[in-house]
Amino acid sequence: MSDRDELLEELSALEHEQWIHWSKSVHESIEKLIELIDVNSLSQEDVQFIETQKERLARWESYWVDYDELSEKVKEQDRKYARKIIEMFEK
């Protein structure tokens, strides 16, 4: 693995760590909001929106693992931002 590839993976792991921190704080806020909502008073469209948010939160939880445990597809999301950092420093 080249030095640039190693740097990319290190920065991607850091990006993932930052995302975990951010997503956990957002997750907590969204969960609290959902708990306050009386779904019986909502339209079907709004109920579907709430269900979509619950699914999103569950998906996020599944990504709260070490970078090395992620699939290549998910790692690529972190790599996109790591590449931007590398490109910025290469200018």
TAZIGI-V84989 format. One record per residue. N is the residue number from 0. SS is DSSP state (A for helix, B for strand, O for the rest). OMEGA is omega as a letter, one per 30 degrees, with the letter a starting at -180 (none if undefined). D_CENTER is the distance of its C-alpha to the mean C-alpha in whole Angstrom. Layout:
# TAZIGI-V84989
N:SS:OMEGA:D_CENTER
N:SS:OMEGA:D_CENTER
This chain:
# TAZIGI-V84989
0:O:a:26
1:O:l:27
2:A:a:26
3:A:l:24
4:A:l:22
5:A:l:22
6:A:l:21
7:A:a:18
8:A:l:17
9:A:l:17
10:A:l:15
11:A:l:13
12:A:l:12
13:A:l:13
14:A:l:10
15:A:l:8
16:A:l:10
17:A:l:9
18:A:l:5
19:A:a:6
20:A:l:9
21:A:a:8
22:A:l:6
23:A:l:9
24:A:l:11
25:A:l:10
26:A:a:10
27:A:a:14
28:A:a:15
29:A:l:14
30:A:a:16
31:A:l:19
32:A:a:19
33:A:l:19
34:A:a:22
35:A:a:24
36:O:l:24
37:O:a:27
38:A:l:26
39:A:a:30
40:A:a:31
41:O:l:28
42:O:l:29
43:A:l:27
44:A:l:25
45:A:l:23
46:A:l:23
47:A:l:21
48:A:l:19
49:A:l:18
50:A:l:18
51:A:l:15
52:A:l:13
53:A:l:14
54:A:l:13
55:A:l:10
56:A:l:10
57:A:l:11
58:A:l:9
59:A:a:6
60:A:a:9
61:A:l:10
62:O:l:7
63:O:l:8
64:O:l:11
65:O:l:12
66:A:a:12
67:A:a:15
68:A:a:14
69:O:l:12
70:O:l:13
71:A:l:14
72:A:l:13
73:A:l:9
74:A:a:11
75:A:l:12
76:A:l:9
77:A:a:9
78:A:l:13
79:A:a:13
80:A:l:12
81:A:l:14
82:A:l:17
83:A:l:17
84:A:l:18
85:A:l:21
86:A:l:22
87:A:a:23
88:A:l:25
89:A:a:27
90:O:none:28
